Amino acid sequence: MSSSPLYLDPIVVPLITGETVLDVGCGLGRWGNLIQANFWEAGLDKPPLVDGIDAFQANVEYCSQQKCYRNVWYQVLPSPLPGKWDTVLACEIIEHIEQEKVEDFLKALENAAHKKVIVSTPNYPCFRDGSDTIVGFNDFDAHLSYVPRSYFQRRGYKVIGAGLRKWTKYPGSLVEKIIAPWKPGFESISRLIPFVADSIVAYKDM
């Protein structure tokens, strides 16, 4: 799967809890490595054990060689996950699921989580085809759905904004030009006002 925007890091990592994590759509291992290096941001005494799954076999083979993962395997969701983890993490993955399968996808994550589910996704429709990666062309990288903030909220998730959305139409484009010099400071506002965020982070305590 595609990599997540960098501004998700300081929001997602502190939300992780417990001794085990499932990295759904582990891609090239970004989140596994971040958790290994920055576990202290979540108030943990040691790195949790991290497992990874991915629907792209080349990603599975790539992550299997990385020491940050305990186990990595091929699996296409939605399908029952073989176990339970304290935290189930799915960053920038749900938009790769067909729209009619979104609910089943979330149910699979929730059924596998002892303590918490964390999901991030773009805050606007951004459909696209698959893409080239360093391990080959990945059809699973296509964006097939859009899941709005309200959907997560109805399911009992708390929603945080991440990053500042890029506006291409007037008057949003004019506002973006005006605030451009101070954009890093404005990005923190999106945490409190998800409407202006580029992505959202939705999390739920189980």
Steps between C-alpha positions, in 0.01 A plus 500: 500500500602863468704679765329733745559877520775597742268720705317187618804379699467724811126430516487125442798367696391646840160330458649149494441295813590157631764239430391386152414688180364387164614723212226458238629573150859511624631613160876548514513494880476865587276460804682196628826693502342811652348302784831324562685832522239726663303269730581732792266762351214266589617475861620142450801360686614291203409451134184295454506185289383602152348269238425611147261401224474620142303412187806555275732201514809706414436716809468189715836372377663840554369541856583140590867599478462785748574436867226731625234237420440178689291344222385624159250326276286540191132572556229681307242677717222490590555149633526367857835581661677204663546629853467792738727801552490781755508761223386451141645773278383575145659821371390620155351157420121522517484712183648201311196288592195485273225730631254216558759312709597787733271389784624140485858630498445700820323209666802279428731756663275546802461125554879462507567783749528446876540868587499742206444543127676787319408592143618790285370601159482804269241758608356533150429277197826431315440204271793371295648192333780279627857626489864406452701428814859396567384136507282513189163624377239471774137474385394504866629857526188624319261720698155344469293665773445809711412467869391831658551613858132454578517129420769440761321716755180298459703187579629651824842619381668819612630702205810721482605708201852466357680736264342794320285430198604636161225709343488524122179702463418858595471625773697221666792540260524872584503427874772239449722754323449753778592261781782323309785663701341387826369163380694284752334687786157475343538122458463455874157664475377210287527267800221694666311586180508184282301675225817679383726194536663312213456165676312375802605260775209306647555287811279291721558339838362149505 
